[in-house]
Amino acid sequence: MLLLSILLLLTGMVIMARPPSPDEIKKLGEQQQVNYSKDDYDVLPDVGHIPESFKESLKKQKTLYLEMLRQHNL
């Protein structure tokens, strides 16, 4: 019975699924206003804002990781 209920639910979802209409696409586009630009992805973080303590912690972790690799001949 449970299997039948799940099957009917999934069948209903597939039948009701449809692509958005052109009006719905236009409405969504107006709401989101996403500007895809290459410049959005070419920006590197400003290293000056990273605290020195965090940089030192990363260096220590890197050193420990490299030492572990050397010990296991990797």
PQR file with spaces between the fields and no chain letter, atoms N, CA, C, O and H, PARSE charges and radii, in Angstrom:
ATOM       1  N    MET     1       0.828   -1.198    0.000 -0.4000 1.5000
ATOM       2  CA   MET     1       0.000    0.000    0.000 -0.0000 2.0000
ATOM       3  C    MET     1       0.871    1.260    0.000  0.5500 1.7000
ATOM       4  O    MET     1       0.610    2.223   -0.722 -0.5500 1.4000
ATOM       5  N    LEU     2       1.919    1.219    0.838 -0.4000 1.5000
ATOM       6  CA   LEU     2       2.836    2.360    0.896 -0.0000 2.0000
ATOM       7  C    LEU     2       3.535    2.548   -0.444  0.5500 1.7000
ATOM       8  O    LEU     2       3.695    3.673   -0.919 -0.5500 1.4000
ATOM       9  H    LEU     2       2.132    0.437    1.424  0.4000 1.0000
ATOM      10  N    LEU     3       3.945    1.450   -1.044 -0.4000 1.5000
ATOM      11  CA   LEU     3       4.605    1.518   -2.346 -0.0000 2.0000
ATOM      12  C    LEU     3       3.675    2.126   -3.393  0.5500 1.7000
ATOM      13  O    LEU     3       4.106    2.927   -4.221 -0.5500 1.4000
ATOM      14  H    LEU     3       3.815    0.537   -0.658  0.4000 1.0000
ATOM      15  N    LEU     4       2.417    1.749   -3.355 -0.4000 1.5000
ATOM      16  CA   LEU     4       1.436    2.293   -4.294 -0.0000 2.0000
ATOM      17  C    LEU     4       1.258    3.796   -4.082  0.5500 1.7000
ATOM      18  O    LEU     4       1.161    4.553   -5.047 -0.5500 1.4000
ATOM      19  H    LEU     4       2.067    1.097   -2.682  0.4000 1.0000
ATOM      20  N    SER     5       1.215    4.224   -2.831 -0.4000 1.5000
ATOM      21  CA   SER     5       1.067    5.651   -2.524 -0.0000 2.0000
ATOM      22  C    SER     5       2.263    6.442   -3.034  0.5500 1.7000
ATOM      23  O    SER     5       2.110    7.518   -3.612 -0.5500 1.4000
ATOM      24  H    SER     5       1.293    3.608   -2.047  0.4000 1.0000
ATOM      25  N    ILE     6       3.445    5.901   -2.816 -0.4000 1.5000
ATOM      26  CA   ILE     6       4.656    6.583   -3.288 -0.0000 2.0000
ATOM      27  C    ILE     6       4.671    6.641   -4.808  0.5500 1.7000
ATOM      28  O    ILE     6       5.022    7.667   -5.390 -0.5500 1.4000
ATOM      29  H    ILE     6       3.569    5.027   -2.346  0.4000 1.0000
ATOM      30  N    LEU     7       4.294    5.553   -5.445 -0.4000 1.5000
ATOM      31  CA   LEU     7       4.245    5.508   -6.902 -0.0000 2.0000
ATOM      32  C    LEU     7       3.259    6.534   -7.455  0.5500 1.7000
ATOM      33  O    LEU     7       3.564    7.223   -8.428 -0.5500 1.4000
ATOM      34  H    LEU     7       4.009    4.720   -4.972  0.4000 1.0000
ATOM      35  N    LEU     8       2.091    6.638   -6.850 -0.4000 1.5000
ATOM      36  CA   LEU     8       1.099    7.629   -7.292 -0.0000 2.0000
ATOM      37  C    LEU     8       1.606    9.052   -7.079  0.5500 1.7000
ATOM      38  O    LEU     8       1.395    9.919   -7.927 -0.5500 1.4000
ATOM      39  H    LEU     8       1.842    6.078   -6.060  0.4000 1.0000
ATOM      40  N    LEU     9       2.261    9.292   -5.971 -0.4000 1.5000
ATOM      41  CA   LEU     9       2.812   10.622   -5.690 -0.0000 2.0000
ATOM      42  C    LEU     9       3.865   10.997   -6.726  0.5500 1.7000
ATOM      43  O    LEU     9       3.846   12.105   -7.261 -0.5500 1.4000
ATOM      44  H    LEU     9       2.432    8.588   -5.282  0.4000 1.0000
ATOM      45  N    LEU    10       4.780   10.079   -7.008 -0.4000 1.5000
ATOM      46  CA   LEU    10       5.817   10.351   -8.005 -0.0000 2.0000
ATOM      47  C    LEU    10       5.231   10.529   -9.395  0.5500 1.7000
ATOM      48  O    LEU    10       5.684   11.390  -10.149 -0.5500 1.4000
ATOM      49  H    LEU    10       4.795    9.179   -6.574  0.4000 1.0000
ATOM      50  N    THR    11       4.242    9.738   -9.744 -0.4000 1.5000
ATOM      51  CA   THR    11       3.582    9.869  -11.043 -0.0000 2.0000
ATOM      52  C    THR    11       2.914   11.236  -11.166  0.5500 1.7000
ATOM      53  O    THR    11       3.004   11.886  -12.208 -0.5500 1.4000
ATOM      54  H    THR    11       3.873    9.039   -9.132  0.4000 1.0000
ATOM      55  N    GLY    12       2.253   11.663  -10.114 -0.4000 1.5000
ATOM      56  CA   GLY    12       1.620   12.980  -10.119 -0.0000 2.0000
ATOM      57  C    GLY    12       2.634   14.095  -10.273  0.5500 1.7000
ATOM      58  O    GLY    12       2.381   15.079  -10.967 -0.5500 1.4000
ATOM      59  H    GLY    12       2.179   11.135   -9.268  0.4000 1.0000
ATOM      60  N    MET    13       3.782   13.945   -9.630 -0.4000 1.5000
ATOM      61  CA   MET    13       4.825   14.969   -9.737 -0.0000 2.0000
ATOM      62  C    MET    13       5.362   15.047  -11.159  0.5500 1.7000
ATOM      63  O    MET    13       5.614   16.140  -11.667 -0.5500 1.4000
ATOM      64  H    MET    13       3.989   13.146   -9.066  0.4000 1.0000
ATOM      65  N    VAL    14       5.539   13.897  -11.806 -0.4000 1.5000
ATOM      66  CA   VAL    14       6.052   13.878  -13.174 -0.0000 2.0000
ATOM      67  C    VAL    14       5.035   14.477  -14.132  0.5500 1.7000
ATOM      68  O    VAL    14       5.401   15.240  -15.025 -0.5500 1.4000
ATOM      69  H    VAL    14       5.334   13.010  -11.393  0.4000 1.0000
ATOM      70  N    ILE    15       3.774   14.142  -13.958 -0.4000 1.5000
ATOM      71  CA   ILE    15       2.724   14.663  -14.836 -0.0000 2.0000
ATOM      72  C    ILE    15       2.576   16.172  -14.667  0.5500 1.7000
ATOM      73  O    ILE    15       2.374   16.883  -15.652 -0.5500 1.4000
ATOM      74  H    ILE    15       3.477   13.522  -13.232  0.4000 1.0000
ATOM      75  N    MET    16       2.672   16.667  -13.448 -0.4000 1.5000
ATOM      76  CA   MET    16       2.487   18.095  -13.179 -0.0000 2.0000
ATOM      77  C    MET    16       3.733   18.918  -13.509  0.5500 1.7000
ATOM      78  O    MET    16       3.652   20.140  -13.628 -0.5500 1.4000
ATOM      79  H    MET    16       2.837   16.090  -12.648  0.4000 1.0000
ATOM      80  N    ALA    17       4.870   18.263  -13.656 -0.4000 1.5000
ATOM      81  CA   ALA    17       6.108   18.990  -13.952 -0.0000 2.0000
ATOM      82  C    ALA    17       6.031   19.558  -15.361  0.5500 1.7000
ATOM      83  O    ALA    17       5.612   18.878  -16.298 -0.5500 1.4000
ATOM      84  H    ALA    17       4.935   17.270  -13.559  0.4000 1.0000
ATOM      85  N    ARG    18       6.435   20.793  -15.495 -0.4000 1.5000
ATOM      86  CA   ARG    18       6.441   21.436  -16.800 -0.0000 2.0000
ATOM      87  C    ARG    18       7.495   22.530  -16.793  0.5500 1.7000
ATOM      88  O    ARG    18       7.833   23.054  -15.732 -0.5500 1.4000
ATOM      89  H    ARG    18       6.776   21.345  -14.734  0.4000 1.0000
ATOM      90  N    PRO    19       8.009   22.877  -17.939 -0.5600 1.5000
ATOM      91  CA   PRO    19       8.966   23.983  -17.988  0.2800 2.0000
ATOM      92  C    PRO    19       8.243   25.308  -17.742  0.5500 1.7000
ATOM      93  O    PRO    19       7.044   25.412  -18.001 -0.5500 1.4000
ATOM      94  N    PRO    20       8.947   26.304  -17.252 -0.5600 1.5000
ATOM      95  CA   PRO    20       8.298   27.596  -17.011  0.2800 2.0000
ATOM      96  C    PRO    20       7.879   28.259  -18.321  0.5500 1.7000
ATOM      97  O    PRO    20       8.525   28.093  -19.355 -0.5500 1.4000
ATOM      98  N    SER    21       6.797   29.003  -18.253 -0.4000 1.5000
ATOM      99  CA   SER    21       6.313   29.720  -19.435 -0.0000 2.0000
ATOM     100  C    SER    21       7.214   30.933  -19.678  0.5500 1.7000
ATOM     101  O    SER    21       7.946   31.345  -18.778 -0.5500 1.4000
ATOM     102  H    SER    21       6.272   29.138  -17.413  0.4000 1.0000
ATOM     103  N    PRO    22       7.167   31.507  -20.881 -0.5600 1.5000
ATOM     104  CA   PRO    22       7.982   32.696  -21.158  0.2800 2.0000
ATOM     105  C    PRO    22       7.694   33.849  -20.187  0.5500 1.7000
ATOM     106  O    PRO    22       8.606   34.584  -19.807 -0.5500 1.4000
ATOM     107  N    ASP    23       6.432   34.005  -19.787 -0.4000 1.5000
ATOM     108  CA   ASP    23       6.094   35.060  -18.827 -0.0000 2.0000
ATOM     109  C    ASP    23       6.735   34.793  -17.469  0.5500 1.7000
ATOM     110  O    ASP    23       7.220   35.714  -16.813 -0.5500 1.4000
ATOM     111  H    ASP    23       5.691   33.408  -20.095  0.4000 1.0000
ATOM     112  N    GLU    24       6.734   33.522  -17.051 -0.4000 1.5000
ATOM     113  CA   GLU    24       7.346   33.170  -15.770 -0.0000 2.0000
ATOM     114  C    GLU    24       8.859   33.386  -15.810  0.5500 1.7000
ATOM     115  O    GLU    24       9.451   33.842  -14.832 -0.5500 1.4000
ATOM     116  H    GLU    24       6.339   32.773  -17.584  0.4000 1.0000
ATOM     117  N    ILE    25       9.477   33.058  -16.936 -0.4000 1.5000
ATOM     118  CA   ILE    25      10.918   33.270  -17.082 -0.0000 2.0000
ATOM     119  C    ILE    25      11.237   34.756  -17.001  0.5500 1.7000
ATOM     120  O    ILE    25      12.194   35.156  -16.338 -0.5500 1.4000
ATOM     121  H    ILE    25       8.996   32.687  -17.730  0.4000 1.0000
ATOM     122  N    LYS    26      10.432   35.575  -17.677 -0.4000 1.5000
ATOM     123  CA   LYS    26      10.655   37.022  -17.665 -0.0000 2.0000
ATOM     124  C    LYS    26      10.503   37.570  -16.250  0.5500 1.7000
ATOM     125  O    LYS    26      11.301   38.397  -15.811 -0.5500 1.4000
ATOM     126  H    LYS    26       9.654   35.251  -18.215  0.4000 1.0000
ATOM     127  N    LYS    27       9.477   37.106  -15.539 -0.4000 1.5000
ATOM     128  CA   LYS    27       9.233   37.567  -14.176 -0.0000 2.0000
ATOM     129  C    LYS    27      10.393   37.179  -13.258  0.5500 1.7000
ATOM     130  O    LYS    27      10.840   37.987  -12.444 -0.5500 1.4000
ATOM     131  H    LYS    27       8.829   36.434  -15.896  0.4000 1.0000
ATOM     132  N    LEU    28      10.877   35.946  -13.388 -0.4000 1.5000
ATOM     133  CA   LEU    28      12.011   35.506  -12.577 -0.0000 2.0000
ATOM     134  C    LEU    28      13.258   36.317  -12.896  0.5500 1.7000
ATOM     135  O    LEU    28      14.020   36.675  -11.997 -0.5500 1.4000
ATOM     136  H    LEU    28      10.513   35.289  -14.049  0.4000 1.0000
ATOM     137  N    GLY    29      13.465   36.606  -14.173 -0.4000 1.5000
ATOM     138  CA   GLY    29      14.624   37.401  -14.579 -0.0000 2.0000
ATOM     139  C    GLY    29      14.588   38.797  -13.989  0.5500 1.7000
ATOM     140  O    GLY    29      15.624   39.330  -13.590 -0.5500 1.4000
ATOM     141  H    GLY    29      12.846   36.316  -14.903  0.4000 1.0000
ATOM     142  N    GLU    30      13.407   39.394  -13.929 -0.4000 1.5000
ATOM     143  CA   GLU    30      13.276   40.730  -13.348 -0.0000 2.0000
ATOM     144  C    GLU    30      13.527   40.702  -11.845  0.5500 1.7000
ATOM     145  O    GLU    30      14.080   41.651  -11.290 -0.5500 1.4000
ATOM     146  H    GLU    30      12.566   38.961  -14.253  0.4000 1.0000
ATOM     147  N    GLN    31      13.128   39.630  -11.193 -0.4000 1.5000
ATOM     148  CA   GLN    31      13.303   39.540   -9.746 -0.0000 2.0000
ATOM     149  C    GLN    31      14.762   39.321   -9.371  0.5500 1.7000
ATOM     150  O    GLN    31      15.236   39.888   -8.387 -0.5500 1.4000
ATOM     151  H    GLN    31      12.679   38.859  -11.644  0.4000 1.0000
ATOM     152  N    GLN    32      15.471   38.521  -10.128 -0.4000 1.5000
ATOM     153  CA   GLN    32      16.815   38.135   -9.722 -0.0000 2.0000
ATOM     154  C    GLN    32      17.885   39.108  -10.192  0.5500 1.7000
ATOM     155  O    GLN    32      18.810   39.407   -9.438 -0.5500 1.4000
ATOM     156  H    GLN    32      15.086   38.060  -10.927  0.4000 1.0000
ATOM     157  N    GLN    33      17.785   39.602  -11.401 -0.4000 1.5000
ATOM     158  CA   GLN    33      18.750   40.545  -11.948 -0.0000 2.0000
ATOM     159  C    GLN    33      20.194   40.108  -11.685  0.5500 1.7000
ATOM     160  O    GLN    33      20.950   40.807  -11.010 -0.5500 1.4000
ATOM     161  H    GLN    33      17.033   39.359  -12.014  0.4000 1.0000
ATOM     162  N    VAL    34      20.559   38.969  -12.216 -0.4000 1.5000
ATOM     163  CA   VAL    34      21.915   38.460  -12.049 -0.0000 2.0000
ATOM     164  C    VAL    34      22.754   38.935  -13.221  0.5500 1.7000
ATOM     165  O    VAL    34      22.397   38.727  -14.380 -0.5500 1.4000
ATOM     166  H    VAL    34      19.945   38.401  -12.765  0.4000 1.0000
ATOM     167  N    ASN    35      23.862   39.570  -12.912 -0.4000 1.5000
ATOM     168  CA   ASN    35      24.777   40.027  -13.945 -0.0000 2.0000
ATOM     169  C    ASN    35      25.995   39.114  -13.949  0.5500 1.7000
ATOM     170  O    ASN    35      26.830   39.176  -13.046 -0.5500 1.4000
ATOM     171  H    ASN    35      24.152   39.740  -11.970  0.4000 1.0000
ATOM     172  N    TYR    36      26.093   38.273  -14.959 -0.4000 1.5000
ATOM     173  CA   TYR    36      27.246   37.393  -15.068 -0.0000 2.0000
ATOM     174  C    TYR    36      28.330   38.125  -15.840  0.5500 1.7000
ATOM     175  O    TYR    36      28.137   38.530  -16.986 -0.5500 1.4000
ATOM     176  H    TYR    36      25.415   38.222  -15.693  0.4000 1.0000
ATOM     177  N    SER    37      29.445   38.281  -15.204 -0.4000 1.5000
ATOM     178  CA   SER    37      30.548   38.979  -15.827 -0.0000 2.0000
ATOM     179  C    SER    37      31.835   38.266  -15.467  0.5500 1.7000
ATOM     180  O    SER    37      31.975   37.735  -14.365 -0.5500 1.4000
ATOM     181  H    SER    37      29.602   37.952  -14.273  0.4000 1.0000
ATOM     182  N    LYS    38      32.761   38.254  -16.385 -0.4000 1.5000
ATOM     183  CA   LYS    38      34.057   37.628  -16.116 -0.0000 2.0000
ATOM     184  C    LYS    38      34.734   38.328  -14.948  0.5500 1.7000
ATOM     185  O    LYS    38      35.443   37.689  -14.170 -0.5500 1.4000
ATOM     186  H    LYS    38      32.648   38.685  -17.280  0.4000 1.0000
ATOM     187  N    ASP    39      34.527   39.620  -14.817 -0.4000 1.5000
ATOM     188  CA   ASP    39      35.162   40.380  -13.747 -0.0000 2.0000
ATOM     189  C    ASP    39      34.715   39.907  -12.366  0.5500 1.7000
ATOM     190  O    ASP    39      35.463   40.040  -11.397 -0.5500 1.4000
ATOM     191  H    ASP    39      33.951   40.139  -15.449  0.4000 1.0000
ATOM     192  N    ASP    40      33.516   39.361  -12.263 -0.4000 1.5000
ATOM     193  CA   ASP    40      33.025   38.888  -10.972 -0.0000 2.0000
ATOM     194  C    ASP    40      33.860   37.737  -10.437  0.5500 1.7000
ATOM     195  O    ASP    40      33.928   37.530   -9.225 -0.5500 1.4000
ATOM     196  H    ASP    40      32.908   39.253  -13.050  0.4000 1.0000
ATOM     197  N    TYR    41      34.491   36.991  -11.322 -0.4000 1.5000
ATOM     198  CA   TYR    41      35.220   35.800  -10.910 -0.0000 2.0000
ATOM     199  C    TYR    41      36.731   36.000  -10.923  0.5500 1.7000
ATOM     200  O    TYR    41      37.461   35.110  -10.485 -0.5500 1.4000
ATOM     201  H    TYR    41      34.436   37.159  -12.306  0.4000 1.0000
ATOM     202  N    ASP    42      37.212   37.109  -11.399 -0.4000 1.5000
ATOM     203  CA   ASP    42      38.649   37.338  -11.483 -0.0000 2.0000
ATOM     204  C    ASP    42      39.199   38.144  -10.316  0.5500 1.7000
ATOM     205  O    ASP    42      40.360   38.552  -10.348 -0.5500 1.4000
ATOM     206  H    ASP    42      36.619   37.832  -11.755  0.4000 1.0000
ATOM     207  N    VAL    43      38.412   38.379   -9.309 -0.4000 1.5000
ATOM     208  CA   VAL    43      38.849   39.204   -8.189 -0.0000 2.0000
ATOM     209  C    VAL    43      39.446   38.310   -7.108  0.5500 1.7000
ATOM     210  O    VAL    43      38.778   37.410   -6.600 -0.5500 1.4000
ATOM     211  H    VAL    43      37.469   38.048   -9.283  0.4000 1.0000
ATOM     212  N    LEU    44      40.693   38.557   -6.763 -0.4000 1.5000
ATOM     213  CA   LEU    44      41.346   37.813   -5.694 -0.0000 2.0000
ATOM     214  C    LEU    44      41.113   38.532   -4.371  0.5500 1.7000
ATOM     215  O    LEU    44      40.948   39.751   -4.350 -0.5500 1.4000
ATOM     216  H    LEU    44      41.236   39.288   -7.176  0.4000 1.0000
ATOM     217  N    PRO    45      41.100   37.789   -3.267 -0.5600 1.5000
ATOM     218  CA   PRO    45      40.901   38.444   -1.971  0.2800 2.0000
ATOM     219  C    PRO    45      42.100   39.320   -1.618  0.5500 1.7000
ATOM     220  O    PRO    45      43.226   39.051   -2.036 -0.5500 1.4000
ATOM     221  N    ASP    46      41.844   40.351   -0.856 -0.4000 1.5000
ATOM     222  CA   ASP    46      42.901   41.243   -0.400 -0.0000 2.0000
ATOM     223  C    ASP    46      43.650   40.552    0.736  0.5500 1.7000
ATOM     224  O    ASP    46      43.102   40.363    1.822 -0.5500 1.4000
ATOM     225  H    ASP    46      40.929   40.569   -0.517  0.4000 1.0000
ATOM     226  N    VAL    47      44.896   40.178    0.484 -0.4000 1.5000
ATOM     227  CA   VAL    47      45.689   39.439    1.468 -0.0000 2.0000
ATOM     228  C    VAL    47      45.959   40.297    2.701  0.5500 1.7000
ATOM     229  O    VAL    47      46.205   39.762    3.782 -0.5500 1.4000
ATOM     230  H    VAL    47      45.341   40.331   -0.398  0.4000 1.0000
ATOM     231  N    GLY    48      45.916   41.595    2.553 -0.4000 1.5000
ATOM     232  CA   GLY    48      46.170   42.484    3.684 -0.0000 2.0000
ATOM     233  C    GLY    48      45.136   42.362    4.792  0.5500 1.7000
ATOM     234  O    GLY    48      45.408   42.739    5.932 -0.5500 1.4000
ATOM     235  H    GLY    48      45.716   42.029    1.675  0.4000 1.0000
ATOM     236  N    HIS    49      43.956   41.844    4.477 -0.4000 1.5000
ATOM     237  CA   HIS    49      42.904   41.710    5.487 -0.0000 2.0000
ATOM     238  C    HIS    49      42.987   40.403    6.268  0.5500 1.7000
ATOM     239  O    HIS    49      42.244   40.210    7.230 -0.5500 1.4000
ATOM     240  H    HIS    49      43.735   41.538    3.551  0.4000 1.0000
ATOM     241  N    ILE    50      43.888   39.501    5.862 -0.4000 1.5000
ATOM     242  CA   ILE    50      44.032   38.222    6.561 -0.0000 2.0000
ATOM     243  C    ILE    50      44.965   38.428    7.750  0.5500 1.7000
ATOM     244  O    ILE    50      46.083   38.912    7.571 -0.5500 1.4000
ATOM     245  H    ILE    50      44.492   39.659    5.081  0.4000 1.0000
ATOM     246  N    PRO    51      44.534   38.071    8.960 -0.5600 1.5000
ATOM     247  CA   PRO    51      45.374   38.270   10.146  0.2800 2.0000
ATOM     248  C    PRO    51      46.659   37.440   10.075  0.5500 1.7000
ATOM     249  O    PRO    51      46.669   36.332    9.540 -0.5500 1.4000
ATOM     250  N    GLU    52      47.736   37.995   10.623 -0.4000 1.5000
ATOM     251  CA   GLU    52      49.023   37.306   10.623 -0.0000 2.0000
ATOM     252  C    GLU    52      48.947   35.981   11.370  0.5500 1.7000
ATOM     253  O    GLU    52      49.590   35.009   10.974 -0.5500 1.4000
ATOM     254  H    GLU    52      47.728   38.895   11.058  0.4000 1.0000
ATOM     255  N    SER    53      48.167   35.933   12.448 -0.4000 1.5000
ATOM     256  CA   SER    53      48.061   34.694   13.222 -0.0000 2.0000
ATOM     257  C    SER    53      47.474   33.571   12.364  0.5500 1.7000
ATOM     258  O    SER    53      47.873   32.413   12.489 -0.5500 1.4000
ATOM     259  H    SER    53      47.644   36.723   12.770  0.4000 1.0000
ATOM     260  N    PHE    54      46.534   33.919   11.505 -0.4000 1.5000
ATOM     261  CA   PHE    54      45.930   32.921   10.618 -0.0000 2.0000
ATOM     262  C    PHE    54      46.945   32.447    9.583  0.5500 1.7000
ATOM     263  O    PHE    54      47.009   31.259    9.268 -0.5500 1.4000
ATOM     264  H    PHE    54      46.210   34.859   11.404  0.4000 1.0000
ATOM     265  N    LYS    55      47.739   33.379    9.053 -0.4000 1.5000
ATOM     266  CA   LYS    55      48.770   33.010    8.084 -0.0000 2.0000
ATOM     267  C    LYS    55      49.783   32.067    8.718  0.5500 1.7000
ATOM     268  O    LYS    55      50.183   31.078    8.104 -0.5500 1.4000
ATOM     269  H    LYS    55      47.688   34.344    9.309  0.4000 1.0000
ATOM     270  N    GLU    56      50.202   32.370    9.952 -0.4000 1.5000
ATOM     271  CA   GLU    56      51.159   31.514   10.651 -0.0000 2.0000
ATOM     272  C    GLU    56      50.562   30.132   10.902  0.5500 1.7000
ATOM     273  O    GLU    56      51.254   29.122   10.771 -0.5500 1.4000
ATOM     274  H    GLU    56      49.878   33.174   10.451  0.4000 1.0000
ATOM     275  N    SER    57      49.294   30.086   11.257 -0.4000 1.5000
ATOM     276  CA   SER    57      48.624   28.810   11.491 -0.0000 2.0000
ATOM     277  C    SER    57      48.607   27.969   10.215  0.5500 1.7000
ATOM     278  O    SER    57      48.844   26.762   10.264 -0.5500 1.4000
ATOM     279  H    SER    57      48.732   30.906   11.363  0.4000 1.0000
ATOM     280  N    LEU    58      48.330   28.599    9.082 -0.4000 1.5000
ATOM     281  CA   LEU    58      48.336   27.880    7.808 -0.0000 2.0000
ATOM     282  C    LEU    58      49.725   27.354    7.469  0.5500 1.7000
ATOM     283  O    LEU    58      49.867   26.242    6.961 -0.5500 1.4000
ATOM     284  H    LEU    58      48.138   29.579    9.043  0.4000 1.0000
ATOM     285  N    LYS    59      50.752   28.158    7.753 -0.4000 1.5000
ATOM     286  CA   LYS    59      52.123   27.711    7.485 -0.0000 2.0000
ATOM     287  C    LYS    59      52.470   26.502    8.338  0.5500 1.7000
ATOM     288  O    LYS    59      53.104   25.566    7.852 -0.5500 1.4000
ATOM     289  H    LYS    59      50.636   29.061    8.166  0.4000 1.0000
ATOM     290  N    LYS    60      52.062   26.509    9.610 -0.4000 1.5000
ATOM     291  CA   LYS    60      52.332   25.374   10.497 -0.0000 2.0000
ATOM     292  C    LYS    60      51.610   24.123   10.011  0.5500 1.7000
ATOM     293  O    LYS    60      52.186   23.035    9.991 -0.5500 1.4000
ATOM     294  H    LYS    60      51.547   27.270   10.005  0.4000 1.0000
ATOM     295  N    GLN    61      50.353   24.280    9.620 -0.4000 1.5000
ATOM     296  CA   GLN    61      49.588   23.133    9.121 -0.0000 2.0000
ATOM     297  C    GLN    61      50.213   22.569    7.849  0.5500 1.7000
ATOM     298  O    GLN    61      50.278   21.354    7.667 -0.5500 1.4000
ATOM     299  H    GLN    61      49.885   25.164    9.635  0.4000 1.0000
ATOM     300  N    LYS    62      50.667   23.450    6.979 -0.4000 1.5000
ATOM     301  CA   LYS    62      51.307   23.009    5.742 -0.0000 2.0000
ATOM     302  C    LYS    62      52.585   22.244    6.053  0.5500 1.7000
ATOM     303  O    LYS    62      52.847   21.201    5.454 -0.5500 1.4000
ATOM     304  H    LYS    62      50.614   24.438    7.126  0.4000 1.0000
ATOM     305  N    THR    63      53.381   22.756    6.985 -0.4000 1.5000
ATOM     306  CA   THR    63      54.624   22.093    7.369 -0.0000 2.0000
ATOM     307  C    THR    63      54.346   20.714    7.953  0.5500 1.7000
ATOM     308  O    THR    63      55.020   19.744    7.606 -0.5500 1.4000
ATOM     309  H    THR    63      53.168   23.603    7.472  0.4000 1.0000
ATOM     310  N    LEU    64      53.354   20.623    8.841 -0.4000 1.5000
ATOM     311  CA   LEU    64      52.998   19.334    9.432 -0.0000 2.0000
ATOM     312  C    LEU    64      52.519   18.344    8.367  0.5500 1.7000
ATOM     313  O    LEU    64      52.864   17.163    8.409 -0.5500 1.4000
ATOM     314  H    LEU    64      52.807   21.411    9.123  0.4000 1.0000
ATOM     315  N    TYR    65      51.735   18.825    7.432 -0.4000 1.5000
ATOM     316  CA   TYR    65      51.222   17.970    6.360 -0.0000 2.0000
ATOM     317  C    TYR    65      52.358   17.455    5.481  0.5500 1.7000
ATOM     318  O    TYR    65      52.400   16.272    5.141 -0.5500 1.4000
ATOM     319  H    TYR    65      51.454   19.784    7.398  0.4000 1.0000
ATOM     320  N    LEU    66      53.282   18.348    5.112 -0.4000 1.5000
ATOM     321  CA   LEU    66      54.412   17.934    4.283 -0.0000 2.0000
ATOM     322  C    LEU    66      55.304   16.946    5.021  0.5500 1.7000
ATOM     323  O    LEU    66      55.817   16.004    4.416 -0.5500 1.4000
ATOM     324  H    LEU    66      53.248   19.309    5.388  0.4000 1.0000
ATOM     325  N    GLU    67      55.495   17.151    6.315 -0.4000 1.5000
ATOM     326  CA   GLU    67      56.292   16.226    7.123 -0.0000 2.0000
ATOM     327  C    GLU    67      55.620   14.845    7.173  0.5500 1.7000
ATOM     328  O    GLU    67      56.296   13.820    7.078 -0.5500 1.4000
ATOM     329  H    GLU    67      55.078   17.916    6.806  0.4000 1.0000
ATOM     330  N    MET    68      54.308   14.823    7.321 -0.4000 1.5000
ATOM     331  CA   MET    68      53.578   13.556    7.331 -0.0000 2.0000
ATOM     332  C    MET    68      53.748   12.827    5.993  0.5500 1.7000
ATOM     333  O    MET    68      53.934   11.610    5.967 -0.5500 1.4000
ATOM     334  H    MET    68      53.759   15.655    7.398  0.4000 1.0000
ATOM     335  N    LEU    69      53.684   13.568    4.890 -0.4000 1.5000
ATOM     336  CA   LEU    69      53.874   12.955    3.577 -0.0000 2.0000
ATOM     337  C    LEU    69      55.273   12.371    3.441  0.5500 1.7000
ATOM     338  O    LEU    69      55.443   11.285    2.886 -0.5500 1.4000
ATOM     339  H    LEU    69      53.532   14.556    4.911  0.4000 1.0000
ATOM     340  N    ARG    70      56.280   13.091    3.948 -0.4000 1.5000
ATOM     341  CA   ARG    70      57.653   12.587    3.889 -0.0000 2.0000
ATOM     342  C    ARG    70      57.801   11.312    4.705  0.5500 1.7000
ATOM     343  O    ARG    70      58.484   10.380    4.280 -0.5500 1.4000
ATOM     344  H    ARG    70      56.142   13.973    4.399  0.4000 1.0000
ATOM     345  N    GLN    71      57.169   11.261    5.869 -0.4000 1.5000
ATOM     346  CA   GLN    71      57.280   10.087    6.735 -0.0000 2.0000
ATOM     347  C    GLN    71      56.673    8.851    6.088  0.5500 1.7000
ATOM     348  O    GLN    71      57.137    7.735    6.320 -0.5500 1.4000
ATOM     349  H    GLN    71      56.614   12.017    6.214  0.4000 1.0000
ATOM     350  N    HIS    72      55.657    9.042    5.293 -0.4000 1.5000
ATOM     351  CA   HIS    72      54.981    7.915    4.647 -0.0000 2.0000
ATOM     352  C    HIS    72      55.455    7.704    3.206  0.5500 1.7000
ATOM     353  O    HIS    72      54.865    6.931    2.451 -0.5500 1.4000
ATOM     354  H    HIS    72      55.280    9.949    5.105  0.4000 1.0000
ATOM     355  N    ASN    73      56.517    8.397    2.847 -0.4000 1.5000
ATOM     356  CA   ASN    73      57.105    8.278    1.505 -0.0000 2.0000
ATOM     357  C    ASN    73      56.091    8.543    0.396  0.5500 1.7000
ATOM     358  O    ASN    73      56.040    7.813   -0.594 -0.5500 1.4000
ATOM     359  H    ASN    73      56.996    9.025    3.461  0.4000 1.0000
ATOM     360  N    LEU    74      55.296    9.576    0.564 -0.4000 1.5000
ATOM     361  CA   LEU    74      54.306    9.911   -0.471 -0.0000 2.0000
ATOM     362  C    LEU    74      54.752   11.085   -1.295  0.5500 1.7000
ATOM     363  O    LEU    74      54.042   11.503   -2.209 -0.5500 1.4000
ATOM     364  H    LEU    74      55.338   10.169    1.368  0.4000 1.0000
